[in-house]
Amino acid sequence: MPTVSKVLNGRADVASETRARIEKIIKQHGYQRRRAGVPVGPRLVDLVFHELGGPWALEIITGVERVAREEGVEVVLSECGGHRTPRQEWLDSVLARRPAGVIMVFSDLDHDQRAQLEARSIPFVVVDPVGEEQGGVPSIGSANWTGGLVATRHLIGLGHERIAVIGGPAETLASRARIAGYRDAMVTAGLAVDEALVRNGDFYVGGGYEHGRSLLSLPDRPTAVFAGSDLQALGVLRAARDLGLDVPRDLSVVGYDDLPVASWITPSLTTVHQPLVEMADAATHLVLALAAGRRPRTTRMDLDVHLVVRESTARREA
């Protein structure tokens, strides 16, 4: 039974379909894997980003490092090269070093990769899930729908009616939820949603600039833009300046995340505060608890968000 042994020990050299069949049989018969021995060396946590760089990632790293330092755990940092699912080479290296746990940030594991980690009793937690959350997968997110709602309500309260939204990639859960909050705020206020004003960007400055310039060049341009991230909001501000528009006199802009840069720029950015450090803190506590064999009362949490009003929004002039 060499193939079964490979699956039980988390080996990578097994075809996905074969692994899935064996995993199904294991579950049907109620087989309990023995917990692997404690590896020699320092306790490790793998922190994995779909893409590193920028202040957003630094906030997450800060939260993870803070808890890891308190718990005497070292952090191994890696990225998926822009892919939402890491390569098998990365997983092979994780299985070789046997960390206490894995924290996936804005990325995810496929079924076969999860099975390999579970075979080695390596727990994992997803921060800011990309797609629809899978049952039983521990995750830490934020109230993205609420964030989209409060951002749009703020602009409506200032008298804006033509409000654009620039979300992130259409396939990401956070982007869809923020746009859904925007739509609900508009409908509740009795305002029509113009689909020409609903865009999907990439959460980065370039996406904000590209869509911002396109929106602000429309014959009937929006008077306000809700950008699905602070970085996209920076792109919108640059587009407005290039087109000779003053913020907030001619255009109000709301971001999302409340990164440190939001309070440094001029005008300072009105934005939705997403508790990135606290999300990372909670994910690290959770993965270490799972590694210790504890099962917290809940393994799926969405932390609260709130609006921070600064200088980039103002009442629309009649």
Secondary structure, 3 states (H helix, E strand, C coil): CHHHHHHHCCCCCCCHHHHHHHHHHHHHCCCCCCCCCCCCCCCEEEEEECCCCCHHHHHHHHHHHHHHHHHCCEEEEEECCCCCCCCHHHHHHHHHHCCCEEEEECCCCCHHHHHHHHHCCCCEEEECCCCCCCCCCCEEEECHHHHHHHHHHHHHHCCCCCEEEEECCCCCHHHHHHHHHHHHHHHHCCCCCCHHHEEECCCCHHHHHHHHHHHHCCCCCCCEEEECCHHHHHHHHHHHHHCCCCCCCCCEEEEEECCCHHHHCCCCCEEEECCHHHHHHHHHHHHHHHHCCCCCCCCEEEECCEEECCCCCCCCCC
